[in-house]
């Protein structure tokens, strides 16, 4: 009688260190694309309006924000259409927060998949970010339509040469969301309370960023401390490109890039360490 161990197959990740892991992830690119479509369709599954929510959500959020913070609180800057100002912030922040929230729930939300078959686990955060990118493209097209409408209506908008960097700024937000979310994903495994606290933390982070107000309300003496928030310089650079608001903060933006790289490296390493044992913890 043959030993049962002769029929065991152990599938393990390929070696080669971090470089080997990235090569392995690339070899699973077809799976990543399938996960992208799976994640995107799952977001609107069993909804009446389906992907139309990708359009409705930023419109409703922008209108509420414009009324409350622009109309009642008077926090919108002069010279820029209130609707465009708040929509640019809402679209950017929604993309960042969606990436962060999606990545932070990687292990808990995909336990049924990860417990059955081996594949590079980091494929899930990458697919989640790319899926949110589809929504971002839809919402960006909507924003571009409104931007063009205001231009054709005679509104003077200062779109400048730095607008070519807008994709870079959005990619920056995506990487920041992945890095931060990967670190939080490790905490959600051991401490389930974390998944509830993340929602409050993301909301608090939004109010610490120039999403619903202009940087002009921040006192000069607190500006350096305020800019240690890695999201703030990205949003300010983006709004300067679109509207010519304030000025370019290249120094603070460079600091934000450095912080983002550190968070991505730390998040990637923590994620890879946790993926080896998370099934035993859950």
N, C-alpha and C positions, 0 to 999 in steps of 0.2 A: 504494500500500500504506500503510495507516494506521500511524502511529507506535505502537509497543507501549505507550508511556507514556500514550496516550489511554485505555488500559484499566486503568490502575493506580488503585486506590482506597486512599487513606491515611486511616486512622481514628486520630484523635488525641483526647486528653482535652479536655473543654470548658474554656474559660478561666474567668476570674472569680476567680482566687486560691483561697485556702483555702475561702471561702464557696461558691464555684462547685463545688469538689470535693465538698463535703458535699451540695449540691443534686443533683449528678450521682449520688452514691451513693444518695440517696433515690429517684431515678428508676429505679434498678436494684434496687429493693426486692424485686421478684418473683424476680430471680436470687438475691438474698441468701437468701430463704426456701428456694429449691431447694437452695442450697449447704448450708443448715442441715440439711435432711433427708438430703442426700447424706453429709455428715460424720457425722451421728448413726448412720445405718445402716452406714456403712463401719467404724465402731468395733467393731461386733458381727457383721460379715460373716463367714460360715464358722465361727461359733461354735455350739456345741450349745445353750448356755443363752441366747444372744442378750442382750437388754436386761436379763435377770435378773442379769447381772454388775454392773449399776448398784446392785443391792441387796447382792449377795454381797461385793463389794469393800469397802465401808465396814464391813460386819460383821466380816470377817476382819481388816482393818487395825485396827479398834478393839479386838478381842479380843487380838491380838498386842501392841498398844501397852499395853493395860491390864495384861496379865500381866507384861510386861518392865519397863515404866516405873512402873506403878502398884503391882503386887504385889511384884516383886523389888526395885526401886529405891526404892519408897515416895515417888514424886514427885507423887502426886495429892493435892489439897487435902481437908481434912476437911469433912464436912457436905454433900458433893455426891456422888451416886452415881458411882463410878469410871467405869462404862460410859458414862454420859451425858457426863461431863467429856471423855473422850477422843474420843467420837463427834462432839461438837460441833467439836473441833479438826480431826479427820480430814476431815469433810465440807467444812469451810471451806477447809482447806489443799488438798484435792484439787481443788476448783473453781479456786482461784488458780493452782496449779501446772499444771493442765490448760490453762488459758487461756494461761499463759506459754509452755509447751512447744509448744502448737499454733500460736501466732502466730510464735514464733521459727523454726518450720520452714515458714513460708508459701511462700517462694520455691522451696525444694528439693523440697517435697512436692507442689507444684502446677505444676511446670515444663511438664508435658504439656498442661495446660489454658491456662496463660498464654501459651504459645508459639503458640497457634492463633488466638485471637480476642481482641479488645480488650474489656475491661470494667474498671470501677474496681477496681484491685488490692486496695484496702483492704476490699473486700467480703468477701474471704476471711477476714481476721482477725475481722471482725464476725460472720460466719457461724459461725466456729469457737467464738467466745465464746457465741453464742446456743445452739449445739448442746450445749456443756458446761452451759448453763443448764437444758436439758431434764433432763440427768442430775442436776443440782443439785436440781431440783424433786422428782425421785423420791427422792433421798437425804434431802432435808429432810422429806418426808412420812414416811419411815421413822423419822427421828429424832423427829418429832412423835408418832408412835405409841408409841415407847418412853418418851418424856417423859410422855405421858398415862398410860401403864401405871404408872410410878413414882408419879405423883400419886395415882392411884386405889388404889395399894397402901399409901398412907399416908405416903409420903416428903414431907417439907416442902421444897418448892422455891420459891425467891424470884423468880418471874417478875414483872417490874415494868414500869412504863409505858414505859421505854426500849425495850421489845421491839418497839414499832412502828417503830423505826429499823433493825431487823435487815435488811430488804431494802436499805436504804441502805448498810449495812456490806458486804453481799455485792456490791452494785454497785461499791462502792469497790474491793474485791478484784479484780473483773473489769477495771476500768479500769487498775488498777495492773499486772495481768497483761498487758493489751494494750500499754501503754506500754513496759514492760520488754521484752516479747517482740518488739516492733517494732524496738527498738534492736538486740537480739541477732540478728534476722533479717538485718540488714545485715552483721553480722560472719560469719554462717554462709556467706554467698555467697563471700566472699574467703578466709576461713580455715575450712576444713571441720572442723578440730579442735574448733572452737567447739561443734558439735552434740554432741560427746562430753563436753566440759567442762560444758555446761549441766546435764546430769544430776547431776554431782557438786555443782555450784553450787547447784542447787535443793534437794538433800538437806541441804547445809550450811546453807542459808538456813532450812530448816525447824527445825533444831536451834538456830538463833539466834532463833527465834520461840517464843512460849509455846504450842506445840502439844502437846508430850508432857510438859510440866511446868507448874507454876503460877508466876506472877511472884514469889511469895514467896521463892523460892530465890535470886533475883537480889539481890546486896548493894546497899544503898541508895546507896552512893557511885558505883555503876556504872549506876544506873537511867536517868539522862539519856542516857548513851551508848547504853544498850540500846534506849531508845525511839526512837533515830534510825533504827532498822529500821522502815520504814513499815508492815510487816505487823503488828508487835507491838501498837500501840494499837488496831487494828481488832479483833483477836482478843480483846483484853481488854475492849473495849466490848461486844462480842457476848456474852462470857461473863457480864459484869455484868448484861446484859439478861435472860439466861436463868436465871442462878443467884444473882445478887446478890453475886458474888465480888469481893473487893478494893474498888475504888472507880472512879469515872468519871475518866478521864484526858483531859478535853476539850482541855487545852493541847497535850498530845502528839498528840492526834488531829488537831487543827488543823494541826500541823506535817506530819503524815502526809498530810493532804489536799493541802497545798501541794506536797509532794514528788511526790505522785501526778499532780497537774496538770502539773507541770514535765516529768515523765517521759512523760506522754501527748503533750504538745506536741512534745517533742524526738523521741519515737519516731515520731510522725506525719510530721514533716518529714523525718527520716532515711529512713523507709519510702518516701515519695513521691520522694525523690531517687534511691534505689537502684532503684526499679521501672523507671526509664527506661533503665537500662543493664545490668540483671542478666542478661538473655539473652546479652549479649556476653561476660560473665564466665563464666557456666556453660557 
